[in-house]
Amino acid sequence: MVEVKNIALLGSTGSIGTQTLDVIAEYPHLFRAHTLTAGRRWELLASQARKFRPERVVIADESLYEQLKEALADLPVKVEAGAAAIAECVKDAELDMVLTAMVGYSGLAPTIEAIKAGKTIALANKETLVVGGQLISQLLENSSSCIIPVDSEHSAIFQCLVGESEREAEKIILTASGGPFRKLTPTQLENVTVKDALRHPNWDMGAKVTIDSASMMNKGFEMIEAHWLFDCPSEKIEVVVHPQSIVHSMVEFTDGSIKAQLGVPDMHLPIRYALGYPRRLPSGQPSLRLEQYAELTFERPDLRKFPLLRFAFDAISLGGTMPCILNAANEIAVAAFLDERIRFVEMPYIVENTMNRVAFSKDVDYAALVATNEEARRVASQIVSSL
Ligand code: MG
């Protein structure tokens, strides 16, 4: 008999979170939503708790605790609040897996705690490895924990590497859709609006990652993520624009052979793989019909038009806390763009100047990351106000 996996879903109300609950509902004999956490959306969290009957729910914003507690008063569920409670809940002895789908830097602390507790991690929060990749890698060496990637590209690379020796992998080829602005001239790019940037051609995602896709910062983050996940130097990671988003990524091996993973652009697929690993779960979803795609194309990214992708390569080669600075500056820049306080093309300016101004160190411990994150956010906010 197969045992039910108890899952803590961090960020249950976001795009990945709700799609993960779809998958859990698809296989109730395999998975149980044991713990659900959310940032601010307490009403959705309450209705999820009503449907999935978890042991525990945690809301990050402590001011929303009373409302949530009240809404769930008739259910036998533990209700907690605050970032510290989220970092604590991943240690629960009943948990088999922690899926981290919260947005941004906030994913780092609970991931560290889950590794220390030896939990299997399904990683959907890319900022965790961007900011703390070095620290996370060190922690994993001394832990029984392991990371299964949920991001579609990293799931693809992971799947290409199953049964292979990582030493025989020569190159990672990371595919990018190129986002909604792939064909715009630099002049046209000057005038794009928030609405334009939120219209992603292939993937349905949260606002932050959709903006990052439009600026190609997302692909830079994914390169850094791949570097840490697969212990691969950045020189051996190539970004290729593939607008149809059917090939989710590839690995080239020492003999010149290339393996690719293909599928429809639907996050339920990599979520299903991460939850079911090492098994593949049968699914009733419509499969990919290659004949419906007239062509699959590949081209080089334009680094002059999308400098944030280049900054990611700079940040990882400088190492230390520089990727943390890159991430913090980008979080501030994206928030300012979404608030319509800055233009799309001003985001790289903010990130580059923050990287130049904030002191970075080669040593990375948790305290250094926290301090650097705060300082970089302060400097980036100052640059935003000066524009
Ligand atoms: Mg991705």
Boltz pocket constraint, residues with backbone or C-beta under 6 A from the ligand:
constraints:
  - pocket:
      binder: B
      contacts: [[A, 151], [A, 152], [A, 153], [A, 222]]
      max_distance: 6.0
